[in-house]
Amino acid sequence: MNISFEKLTNRRGILTISILMVCVTFPAFILVYANGIDPPLSWVFNFLIRGKLFLGKDIIFPHGPLAFVMYPLPVGSNVFLTLGLHILIRITFAFGIICLRPITNKQNYLESVVYAFILLAVLDILLIMIGLVLLGYMKYLQSRQSAWLFVSFALTAFAIYVKAFVGIVCGLATLAFFCILFIEVIRKESSRLHLLFSLIPVLLLISVWLIMYGSLNGLPRYFVGMIQLAGDNSAAVSYYPYNNWIYIGLSFLLLSLLIVLHFRMKEPFKLFLLVLPCFFAVWKYGMAREDYLHEGMYFLFLVLFILLFNLTISKFRMITILAGAAIIILSYQNLRNSFYFEPPVFSVSGLKNLSDYFFRYSYIADTCQQASFRNCQRNRLDNDIRTMIGNSTVDVFPWDYSFIPANNLNWVPRPVLQSYASYTPWLDRENALHYNSSKAPEFLIWELRKITHDIHNGTMESIDGRYLLNDQPEAILSMLSNYKLVRKQEGTFPLMIFKKRRNPLSIQKKFIGQVSGNWNNWIKVPEIQDGILRASSEIRRNFPGNVKSFVYKDEACFIYYELANGEIRMYRIVPKNAAEGLWINPLILNPEKNRIEQPVKRVMFKCTNPALMKGEIRVRWEQLSFPDVYRSGAVSNAQFQTTDLMFGETIDDSHNIILNSTNNLESDFTSWSQNHNPVKSGKAHSGSTCCFVGAESYSLSFQMDLDSIAGLFPDSNFLIRASAWVKAQERLDAFLVISIEREEKSIEWKAVELDKFNLEKGEWNYACNFLPLTPEMISKPGTKLKMYLWNKGKTTLLTDDLNVIIERSVIR
């Protein structure tokens, strides 16, 4: 059957082609959820949309109340609602791309169809929404067809309630559109009445909120929350992988060339004006986090822009296509450096996916629900805890909401759903006010053994190496004031259960001193006899740092805690939260062990580049006490009464360290090999001597027999801690190794990358490793412990103050 070119290029033909392409490229939904940080969010927003939307009215989070459309679950009609919405948006997007330029010949038509197919196959629904908003504005500026304008307005209003990032990008495109419209009015190319269009997005935003909640109450707060979430994102959640700035610079240079080349051409230049603010927002979003999901979003947005740009040009086509291809290739090469890199998915299994949803839905829904149930079984509560909670309201801290469906609990959410996202004082206070209010739940489930991993084997870690009690300082105090510990669940996945107090504890705040410090210098911590010691720390960028923060991202800041026994604990900090107060003493690390932990004696602030920060760090010491608490005297040391009160820590931990060996390289030490490469030039971390570790070589090592220790403590598990101070001028391909060997063979071997600890090049940085052991692993004769640095790469390094600690814990 012959189909004429005219039939293919009329509206019906273009619509038919668009539908066919959507059917072929439609992606598969992830219809299951699991435990962790992000996976439970799909349950959260699918749960809220099913008659519980009122619970989400106060939520301030990067995901909006309509976020279920990103990952629907087979509950109610959520999958089919999402399916219909995705199909409609994708068909409109494909239709808009094919119609973006006049179809004058078969080559133009085929090129538009190919571009539409590629974008449908690689873009997720969020980027397609952004692309459709841009297309709608471009089509209106081309043809003045109001229908396209209303598509962009409606989608922008919808996107703001789906995800903050997409809403902000679509909002910036809308702002850019009205700037173009305003310029046209000034140049008398458009009527002033067209500026009244600016009221429509506002009315649509208000209308969607009214449909969801029935009143305007909470709407201004929602937008303030979005601004707060966007404002300090890079200081809180940035990753710092290696970037090839030659590739990035060349891609920017080629982009600039394209703009200059087409500067006088109306359509390409308008597209550039529309995309410019969006490009900046997507760049910031992608390059702040720099894992493959976020940086991948930036890369695919570049692909979207390049292909749309190619459809608007009429001159210099070959140069533009080649330059665009080079930009995509260069950006992809840098994308490969992102954390957890995975290549973009090219979806062409749409027919099977749609067939499954329409004809096998019952089977798929049942299978996925069972899979979700299995995924969350680790979060089943003990029967006595479940009975204690009953139908009382409950919330989960810090983030794993799969506890709720796994135990069929009565959930009441807090405003900022996950602790790590409370990275400004305003967001922190929202959660604090919630815990102080009548809306606060009756119980809190505090998960300890989370999906994140503490480099010190603790259970109080947050994401990205942060300390949980520093995440939301005021909200933490509000929790401790309003809730009391009533139960601990032990086992592989320990947790704490807190119950709301009938009468909240009063907290007395007292400033006990102030000190000014500098980067890389230790600050002595004042001693207190009771309560909590916090450090309100003023950490500020200088002007170059502000510029870098604006155009790229912030530096990573850290705090080192030195304990009374000389051990170091290091955690990343968020400067705005640090100003509210960093938790110093008692430094709670493993509350599930019920052991009083070593007090902090000194702290030091570190930064990836102090040259971009103000040198002075002002610290105000704040003591928090609880004057109305009856002191039972169960704990002999008054300094630890607060840990007993808050976290149930009552057992003195000091006798559990059975070995603590530090080699400062100033002389020979038992169990340490000789330092064959001493450096005595004033470069040492302490004293006058350090160890040079050349390219592709090893440092001195620690070695001792372990079988005798197992014999002395047959009822104990053991934890080996190893640490060293390291200095290098460049990136490192080196490791800190703990090895358990028998008969010259490793039976346990664990290495950590030193480059992850190499925060500031050319300065001394702390690195650590740990390895848990059971008696069975080390009881056989001839079992040895070794610790050393292995420099696998070409960059040389210095090391000093190497340390090995062996801890024991009684097997229960």
C-alpha positions in Angstrom: 0.0 0.0 0.0 1.5 3.3 -1.1 1.0 6.2 1.4 1.6 9.6 -0.2 4.0 12.1 1.3 1.1 14.6 1.7 -0.8 12.1 3.9 2.3 11.5 6.1 2.8 15.2 6.6 -0.7 16.4 7.4 -1.9 16.6 11.0 -3.4 13.1 11.0 -0.3 11.5 9.5 2.0 13.2 12.0 -0.2 12.2 14.8 -0.2 8.6 13.6 3.6 8.5 13.3 3.8 10.0 16.8 1.6 7.4 18.3 3.5 4.6 16.6 6.8 6.0 17.9 5.5 6.3 21.4 4.3 2.7 21.3 7.7 1.5 20.2 9.7 3.5 22.7 7.5 3.5 25.8 9.7 2.6 28.8 8.9 0.1 31.5 7.7 1.3 34.9 9.4 0.1 38.1 6.4 -1.2 39.9 8.1 -2.4 43.1 9.6 -0.6 46.1 12.2 -1.7 48.6 14.0 -0.5 51.7 16.6 2.2 51.6 16.7 5.9 51.0 15.1 6.5 47.6 13.2 3.2 46.9 10.5 3.8 49.7 9.6 7.2 48.2 7.6 5.4 45.5 5.5 3.9 48.2 5.2 7.3 50.0 3.7 9.2 47.1 1.5 6.4 45.8 0.2 6.0 49.3 -0.6 9.7 49.6 -2.4 10.0 46.3 -4.8 7.1 47.4 -7.0 9.2 49.6 -4.3 10.5 51.9 -3.2 13.6 50.0 -4.1 15.8 53.0 -1.2 14.2 54.9 1.2 15.6 52.2 0.0 19.2 52.5 2.8 20.1 54.9 5.5 18.1 53.1 8.5 20.1 51.8 10.7 17.8 49.8 12.3 17.6 46.3 9.4 15.4 45.3 6.0 17.1 45.1 2.6 15.7 46.1 2.0 14.4 42.5 5.4 12.6 42.4 3.6 9.2 42.0 3.6 9.9 38.2 7.4 9.3 38.2 7.1 5.8 39.6 3.5 4.4 39.9 2.8 1.3 41.9 0.0 -1.2 41.2 -2.4 0.2 43.8 -5.8 1.3 42.8 -5.7 3.0 39.4 -2.3 4.7 39.9 -0.6 2.7 37.1 -3.4 3.4 34.5 -3.6 7.1 35.5 0.2 7.4 35.0 0.1 5.4 31.8 -2.5 7.6 30.3 -0.6 10.8 31.3 2.7 9.5 30.0 1.2 8.5 26.7 -0.5 11.8 26.2 2.7 13.8 27.1 4.9 11.7 24.9 2.6 11.8 21.9 2.3 15.6 22.2 6.1 15.9 22.5 6.7 13.8 19.4 4.0 15.7 17.5 5.6 19.0 18.5 9.1 18.0 17.4 7.9 16.9 13.9 5.9 20.1 13.5 8.7 22.4 14.9 9.8 23.4 11.4 8.0 23.6 8.1 8.0 20.3 6.3 9.2 21.2 2.9 10.7 17.9 1.7 11.1 14.3 2.7 14.6 14.9 4.1 13.4 17.5 6.6 10.5 15.2 7.5 12.6 12.2 8.0 15.2 14.1 10.1 12.4 15.4 12.4 11.0 11.9 12.8 14.4 10.4 13.6 15.1 13.2 16.2 11.7 12.6 17.8 12.3 8.8 17.9 15.8 9.3 19.5 14.5 11.6 22.2 11.5 9.4 23.0 13.9 6.5 23.4 16.4 8.1 25.7 14.5 10.8 27.7 12.6 10.0 30.9 9.2 11.6 31.6 10.8 14.5 33.5 13.0 15.6 30.6 10.1 15.1 28.1 8.0 17.4 30.2 10.7 20.0 30.1 11.1 19.5 26.4 7.4 19.8 25.8 7.3 23.1 27.7 10.1 24.5 25.5 8.4 23.2 22.4 5.1 24.8 23.3 6.7 28.2 23.8 8.7 27.8 20.5 5.6 26.9 18.6 3.7 29.9 19.9 6.5 32.2 19.1 6.5 30.7 15.5 2.8 30.5 14.8 1.0 32.3 17.6 -1.1 29.2 18.1 -2.5 29.6 21.7 -3.1 25.9 22.1 0.6 25.3 22.3 1.0 28.1 24.8 -1.6 26.6 27.1 0.1 23.2 26.9 3.3 24.8 28.3 1.4 26.7 31.0 -0.5 23.7 32.1 2.5 21.4 32.1 4.6 24.0 34.1 1.9 24.2 36.8 1.7 20.4 36.9 5.5 19.9 37.0 5.9 22.1 40.1 3.9 19.6 42.0 5.7 16.6 40.6 9.4 17.4 41.4 11.0 20.7 42.5 13.8 20.4 39.9 11.4 20.0 37.0 9.1 22.7 38.3 12.0 25.1 38.6 13.3 24.4 35.1 9.9 24.7 33.5 9.3 27.9 35.6 12.6 29.4 34.3 11.5 28.5 30.7 8.2 30.3 31.4 10.1 33.3 32.8 12.3 33.4 29.7 9.3 33.2 27.4 7.7 36.2 29.1 11.0 38.1 28.8 10.9 37.4 25.0 7.3 38.5 24.9 8.1 41.7 26.8 10.9 42.5 24.3 8.4 41.9 21.4 6.0 44.3 23.1 8.7 47.0 23.5 9.6 46.5 19.8 5.9 46.7 18.9 6.0 43.2 17.4 3.3 42.0 19.8 0.3 43.5 21.6 0.5 44.6 25.2 -2.5 42.5 25.9 -0.3 39.4 25.4 1.4 40.3 28.7 -1.8 39.3 30.4 -0.9 35.7 29.6 1.5 35.9 32.6 -1.6 35.6 34.8 -2.5 32.2 33.4 0.4 30.1 34.9 -0.2 31.7 38.3 -3.9 30.9 38.1 -3.2 27.3 37.0 -0.7 26.9 39.9 -3.4 28.1 42.4 -6.0 26.0 40.7 -4.0 22.7 41.0 -3.4 23.5 44.7 -7.1 24.2 45.3 -8.1 21.0 43.6 -5.7 19.0 45.8 -6.3 20.7 49.2 -9.5 22.9 48.9 -7.8 26.1 50.2 -4.8 28.3 49.6 -3.5 27.5 53.1 0.1 26.2 52.8 0.7 27.3 49.2 3.2 30.2 50.0 5.0 27.9 52.4 5.3 25.2 49.7 7.1 27.7 47.4 9.3 29.0 50.1 10.3 25.4 50.8 11.2 24.9 47.1 13.5 27.9 47.2 15.1 26.6 50.4 15.7 23.2 48.8 17.3 24.7 45.7 19.3 27.4 47.5 21.9 25.3 49.4 21.7 22.0 47.6 25.3 21.8 46.4 26.8 22.5 49.9 24.8 19.6 51.2 24.7 16.8 48.7 27.6 17.3 46.2 29.9 14.6 45.0 33.4 15.4 43.7 34.4 12.9 41.1 37.2 13.6 38.6 36.1 15.9 35.8 37.9 16.3 32.5 37.7 20.1 32.2 39.3 19.9 28.7 36.2 18.0 27.5 33.8 20.3 29.4 35.7 23.5 28.2 35.6 22.3 24.6 31.9 21.5 24.8 31.2 25.0 26.1 33.4 26.5 23.4 31.5 24.7 20.7 28.2 25.8 22.3 29.3 29.4 22.2 30.4 28.9 18.5 26.9 27.7 17.6 25.3 30.7 19.3 27.6 33.2 17.6 27.1 31.4 14.3 23.3 31.7 14.5 23.1 34.9 16.4 21.2 36.8 13.7 18.8 34.0 13.0 15.5 34.5 14.6 14.3 31.0 15.5 17.6 29.5 16.8 18.2 32.6 18.9 14.8 32.5 20.5 15.4 28.9 21.3 18.7 29.8 22.9 17.0 32.5 25.0 14.4 30.0 26.2 17.0 27.4 27.0 19.7 29.5 28.6 18.2 29.8 32.1 17.1 26.1 31.9 20.6 25.1 30.9 22.1 26.8 33.9 19.6 25.2 36.3 20.2 21.7 34.8 23.9 22.2 34.8 23.8 23.1 38.5 21.5 20.1 39.2 23.7 17.7 37.4 27.1 18.9 38.4 26.3 19.4 42.1 25.6 15.7 42.8 27.5 14.3 39.8 26.3 10.7 40.1 25.1 9.2 36.9 21.5 10.0 37.5 22.0 13.7 38.1 24.9 14.3 35.6 23.0 12.0 33.2 20.1 14.4 33.4 22.4 17.3 32.3 23.9 15.2 29.5 20.4 14.2 28.1 19.2 17.8 28.4 22.2 18.7 26.2 21.1 16.1 23.7 17.6 17.5 23.8 18.8 21.1 23.2 21.2 20.1 20.3 18.5 18.2 18.4 15.9 20.9 18.9 18.6 23.5 17.8 19.2 21.5 14.6 15.5 21.6 13.8 15.4 25.5 14.0 18.4 26.3 11.8 18.4 27.0 8.0 22.1 27.9 7.5 25.5 26.3 8.4 23.7 23.0 8.8 26.8 20.7 8.4 28.9 22.8 10.8 26.1 22.9 13.3 25.4 19.1 13.1 29.1 18.3 13.5 29.6 20.7 16.4 26.5 19.3 18.1 27.8 15.8 17.7 31.1 16.8 19.1 29.4 18.4 22.1 27.4 15.3 22.8 30.5 13.0 22.5 32.7 15.3 24.8 29.9 15.5 27.4 29.4 11.8 27.3 33.1 11.1 27.8 33.0 13.3 31.0 29.8 11.6 32.1 31.7 8.3 32.3 33.6 9.8 35.3 30.4 10.2 37.3 29.8 8.1 40.4 28.0 4.8 39.7 28.1 5.4 36.0 25.6 3.6 33.8 25.1 4.4 30.1 21.7 5.9 29.1 19.0 3.4 28.3 17.7 3.4 24.7 14.2 2.1 25.1 12.7 0.2 22.1 10.6 -2.4 24.0 7.5 -0.3 24.2 5.2 -2.7 22.4 5.9 -5.4 25.0 5.7 -3.0 27.9 2.3 -1.6 26.8 1.0 -5.1 26.0 2.0 -6.2 29.5 0.2 -3.3 31.2 -3.0 -3.7 29.2 -3.3 -7.5 28.9 -1.3 -8.9 31.8 -1.8 -6.3 34.4 -3.3 -8.5 37.1 -0.4 -10.9 37.0 2.2 -8.1 36.9 0.5 -6.3 39.8 0.3 -9.4 41.9 4.0 -10.3 41.2 5.2 -6.8 41.9 3.3 -6.5 45.2 4.8 -9.8 46.4 8.3 -8.6 45.4 7.8 -5.4 47.3 6.6 -7.4 50.3 9.7 -9.5 50.2 12.0 -6.5 49.7 10.8 -5.0 53.0 10.9 -8.1 55.2 14.1 -7.0 56.9 12.1 -4.1 58.4 9.6 -6.2 60.2 9.3 -5.2 63.8 9.4 -7.6 66.7 5.9 -8.6 67.8 6.1 -6.9 71.1 7.1 -3.6 69.5 4.3 -3.9 66.9 1.8 -4.6 69.8 3.1 -1.6 71.7 2.6 0.7 68.8 -0.7 -0.7 67.8 -2.7 1.8 65.8 -0.9 4.8 67.3 0.6 7.3 64.9 4.2 6.8 63.9 7.0 8.2 61.9 10.4 6.8 60.7 13.8 8.4 61.2 15.9 9.1 59.3 14.4 8.0 55.9 13.3 4.4 55.4 9.5 4.5 55.0 9.3 0.9 54.0 8.8 0.2 57.8 5.3 1.6 57.4 3.8 -0.9 54.8 6.0 -3.7 56.2 4.2 -3.4 59.5 0.9 -1.8 58.4 1.5 1.2 60.6 -0.5 4.5 61.0 1.9 6.9 59.4 2.1 10.7 60.1 4.9 12.4 58.0 7.1 15.3 59.1 7.5 18.2 56.7 11.0 17.4 55.4 10.7 13.6 54.9 14.4 12.7 55.1 16.9 14.0 57.6 19.6 14.8 55.1 17.4 17.2 53.1 17.0 19.6 56.2 20.1 21.4 55.1 19.0 25.0 55.8 17.9 26.5 59.2 14.4 27.2 57.8 14.0 23.5 56.8 15.4 22.4 60.1 12.9 24.6 62.0 10.0 23.2 60.0 10.7 19.7 61.4 11.4 21.1 64.9 8.1 22.9 64.9 6.4 19.7 63.8 7.8 17.7 66.7 6.6 20.4 69.1 3.1 20.5 67.7 0.0 18.4 68.2 0.5 16.9 64.7 3.6 15.0 66.0 3.3 11.2 66.0 3.0 9.1 69.1 6.0 6.9 68.2 9.3 7.3 66.3 11.1 4.4 64.8 14.8 5.3 64.6 16.7 2.9 62.3 20.3 2.3 63.1 21.7 -0.3 60.6 20.9 1.7 57.5 21.8 1.3 53.8 24.5 3.9 54.2 27.9 2.9 55.5 29.9 4.7 58.2 33.7 4.6 57.6 34.1 4.1 61.4 31.6 1.2 61.7 29.1 3.4 63.5 25.3 3.4 63.1 24.7 7.1 63.4 25.8 8.0 59.9 23.8 10.0 57.4 24.3 10.1 53.7 27.7 11.1 52.1 29.7 10.7 55.2 27.7 13.0 57.4 26.9 12.6 61.1 23.2 12.1 61.7 23.0 14.4 64.8 24.4 17.2 62.7 21.8 16.9 59.9 19.0 18.9 61.5 20.3 20.3 64.8 17.1 22.0 66.0 14.8 19.2 65.0 17.1 16.7 66.8 16.8 18.7 70.0 13.0 18.9 69.5 12.9 15.1 69.1 14.9 14.5 72.3 12.8 17.0 74.2 9.5 15.5 73.1 10.3 11.8 73.0 11.8 9.2 75.3 13.5 5.9 74.5 11.2 3.0 75.4 12.7 0.1 73.5 15.6 -1.2 71.5 15.3 -3.9 68.9 18.5 -5.9 68.7 19.8 -8.2 66.0 21.2 -7.7 62.5 19.1 -4.6 61.9 18.9 -2.8 65.3 16.6 0.2 65.9 15.3 2.4 68.7 11.7 3.1 69.5 10.8 6.5 71.0 7.5 7.4 72.5 6.1 10.9 72.9 6.4 12.3 76.3 3.4 13.5 78.2 5.3 16.6 79.3 8.3 17.6 77.1 11.7 18.1 78.7 12.7 21.7 79.0 16.1 22.4 77.5 18.4 25.0 79.0 20.8 26.6 76.6 24.0 28.2 77.9 26.9 29.7 75.9 30.1 28.8 77.7 32.7 30.3 75.5 33.8 31.4 72.0 37.0 30.7 70.1 38.3 31.6 66.6 40.1 28.8 64.7 41.5 28.2 61.2 41.4 25.4 58.7 43.6 22.4 59.5 44.2 23.5 63.1 43.0 21.7 66.2 40.6 23.4 68.6 40.4 22.3 72.2 36.9 21.3 73.3 35.7 22.7 76.7 34.8 20.0 79.3 31.3 19.8 80.6 29.9 17.6 83.4 26.4 17.1 82.1 24.2 17.7 79.1 25.1 18.2 75.5 27.9 20.3 74.0 27.4 21.8 70.6 29.6 24.1 68.5 27.8 26.8 66.6 30.4 27.2 63.8 30.5 30.1 61.4 31.9 28.8 58.1 31.8 31.2 55.2 32.9 31.4 51.6 35.1 34.3 50.3 34.3 36.1 47.1 36.0 33.5 44.8 34.2 30.8 46.7 30.8 32.6 46.2 31.5 32.8 42.5 32.4 29.1 42.3 29.3 28.2 44.4 27.1 30.1 42.0 28.4 28.8 38.7 29.4 25.3 39.8 29.2 24.1 43.4 30.5 24.5 46.9 33.5 23.0 48.5 33.1 20.0 50.8 33.6 20.8 54.5 34.5 18.3 57.2 35.0 18.1 60.9 37.6 15.8 62.6 36.8 14.7 66.1 39.7 13.6 68.3 38.6 11.3 71.1 40.1 10.9 74.5 42.0 7.8 73.5 43.6 9.5 70.4 41.2 8.0 67.8 39.9 10.3 65.1 36.3 10.4 63.7 35.7 12.4 60.6 32.3 13.5 59.1 31.2 15.9 56.4 29.3 18.9 57.5 26.8 21.4 55.9 27.9 25.0 56.7 24.4 26.3 57.3 23.6 23.5 59.7 27.0 24.0 61.3 25.9 27.5 62.2 23.0 26.1 64.1 25.2 23.9 66.1 27.5 20.8 65.5 27.0 18.0 68.0 30.3 17.5 69.9 29.8 15.7 73.2 28.7 13.0 73.9 29.6 11.8 70.4 27.1 9.0 69.9 28.3 6.4 67.4 26.8 3.0 68.3 23.8 3.3 70.5 22.7 -0.3 69.8 25.7 -1.4 71.9 24.6 0.4 75.0 28.2 1.5 75.6 29.3 4.9 76.8 31.7 6.2 74.2 34.9 8.1 74.4 34.5 11.9 74.9 35.8 14.3 72.2 38.8 16.4 73.3 39.6 18.4 70.2 38.1 19.2 66.8 39.5 20.4 63.5 37.8 21.7 60.4 38.9 20.6 57.0 37.9 21.7 53.5 38.6 20.6 49.9 40.0 24.0 49.1 40.4 26.5 51.9 41.5 29.2 49.4 37.9 29.6 48.5 36.7 30.0 52.1 37.3 32.7 54.7 40.2 31.6 56.9 38.7 32.4 60.3 36.1 30.0 61.7 34.3 31.3 64.7 33.0 28.7 67.2 30.6 29.4 70.0 30.3 26.6 72.5 26.8 25.9 73.6 25.9 23.6 76.6 22.4 22.1 76.6 21.1 20.7 79.8 17.8 19.3 81.1 17.1 20.8 84.5 13.8 19.1 85.2 15.0 15.6 84.7 15.3 13.4 87.8 18.8 12.0 88.0 18.5 8.4 89.2 22.2 7.9 89.8 22.2 4.7 87.7 25.2 6.1 85.8 28.2 6.8 88.0 29.7 9.4 85.8 27.5 12.5 85.6 29.0 13.4 82.2 27.1 10.4 80.7 23.7 10.9 82.2 22.5 12.5 79.0 23.5 9.5 76.9 21.6 7.2 79.3 18.6 9.5 79.1 18.5 9.8 75.3 20.1 6.7 73.9 20.3 4.2 76.7 24.1 4.1 76.8 25.2 2.9 80.3 28.1 0.6 79.9 31.7 1.9 80.3 33.5 1.2 77.0 37.1 2.0 77.9 38.1 -1.6 78.9 37.0 -3.0 75.5 40.2 -1.8 73.7 42.7 -4.6 74.0 45.4 -3.0 71.7 46.2 0.5 70.7 49.4 0.8 68.8 50.6 4.1 67.2 53.8 4.5 65.2 54.9 8.1 65.0 58.0 7.0 63.1 60.3 8.8 65.6 61.8 5.4 66.8 61.2 1.7 66.4 58.0 0.2 67.8 57.0 -3.3 68.6 55.1 -5.2 65.8 56.0 -2.5 63.3 58.5 -3.1 60.4 61.3 -0.7 59.9 60.8 2.6 58.1 63.1 2.2 55.1 62.1 5.5 53.5 62.3 8.1 56.3 61.8 11.8 55.5 63.3 14.3 57.9 62.7 17.6 56.3 60.0 19.2 58.5 57.2 17.7 56.5 56.0 15.2 59.1 52.5 15.3 60.6 54.0 15.0 64.1 57.6 15.1 65.3 60.3 15.3 62.6 60.0 12.0 60.7 57.5 10.6 58.3 57.5 7.8 55.7 57.9 8.2 51.9 55.8 5.8 49.8 57.0 5.7 46.3 55.2 4.9 43.1 54.0 1.2 42.9 55.4 0.4 46.4 54.4 -0.3 50.0 54.8 1.5 53.3 56.1 0.0 56.5 53.6 -2.5 58.0 52.1 -3.6 61.3 52.1 -7.4 62.0 51.0 -9.5 65.0 49.6 -12.9 65.8 45.9 -13.1 66.5 45.3 -16.6 67.6 46.4 -15.8 71.2 43.9 -13.0 71.4 41.1 -15.3 70.4 42.2 -17.7 73.2 42.1 -14.9 75.8 38.6 -13.7 74.8 36.7 -16.7 73.4 33.3 -15.0 74.1 34.0 -11.9 72.0 33.9 -10.6 68.5 36.6 -8.3 67.4 37.0 -5.1 65.4 40.3 -4.1 63.8 40.7 -0.4 63.2 43.6 1.0 61.1 44.4 4.6 60.4 47.1 6.8 59.0 47.8 10.4 58.1 48.6 10.9 54.5 49.8 13.7 52.3 49.9 13.8 48.5 50.0 16.5 45.8 47.8 14.8 43.3 45.1 12.2 42.9 46.0 8.9 44.5 45.7 5.3 43.3 46.6 3.9 46.7 45.0 2.0 49.5 45.0 1.5 53.3 44.9 -2.3 53.8 43.9 -4.6 56.6 44.8 -8.2 55.9 44.2 -11.4 58.0 46.6 -14.0 56.8 47.4 -17.7 57.5 50.1 -19.7 55.8 51.1 -16.7 53.6 47.5 -16.5 52.3 44.9 -13.8 52.9 41.7 -15.2 54.5 40.2 -11.7 55.0 41.4 -8.6 53.0 39.9 -5.1 53.1 41.3 -2.0 51.3 39.9 1.5 51.2 40.9 4.1 48.6 43.1 6.8 50.0 41.9 9.3 47.4 38.5 9.4 49.1 40.3 10.8 52.2 42.6 13.1 50.2 40.5 16.1 50.9 43.0 18.8 50.4 46.0 18.2 48.1 49.3 19.0 49.7 48.0 18.8 53.3 47.9 16.0 55.9 44.6 14.1 55.7 43.3 11.4 57.9 42.5 8.0 56.4 40.9 5.0 58.2 39.7 1.4 57.7 38.1 -1.2 59.8 37.5 -5.0 59.7 35.1 -7.0 62.0 36.2 -10.5 63.0 34.7 -13.4 64.7 36.6 -15.8 67.1 36.4 -18.6 64.5 38.1 -16.5 61.9 41.3 -15.9 64.0 41.4 -18.9 66.4 43.6 -21.2 64.3 47.3 -21.1 65.0 49.4 -19.0 62.7 46.7 -16.4 62.0 48.3 -13.0 61.6 47.1 -9.4 61.3 48.8 -7.1 58.8 48.2 -3.4 58.1 50.0 -1.3 55.5 49.6 1.3 52.7 49.7 0.0 49.1 50.6 2.7 46.5 49.4 1.2 43.3 49.8 4.3 41.2 52.4 6.7 40.0 51.8 9.6 42.5 54.1 9.4 45.5 52.8 10.1 49.0 53.9 10.7 52.6 52.4 8.9 55.7 52.8 9.4 59.4 51.2 8.5 62.7 50.0 5.1 61.7 47.7 3.4 64.2 46.1 0.0 64.8 43.4 -0.7 67.4 41.8 -3.9 68.3 38.4 -3.7 70.1 36.3 -6.5 71.5 32.6 -6.9 72.2 31.0 -9.7 74.1 28.9 -12.0 72.1 25.3 -12.0 73.4 
